[in-house]
Amino acid sequence: MFESKKNLNKPYQSHISGDIQRAYALIVVEWIKYMEHLKKQYPYLYSLAVRTNPFDGKAKAEIE
């Protein structure tokens, strides 16, 4: 749709930024609920999910 975000006017950039922030906040809430579910129902999958945390840039699946 857009070749570059540089071509967007400032109000539109601000609007898109707000949309992204709202979506990210909702995704984080759902991820936390999902982690609680895994911890209770599937502890081994929870362990893997904690080790591969998408919010940790250094996360890795291997146990050291």
Beta strands, then each sheet from edge to edge (+ up, - down):
end
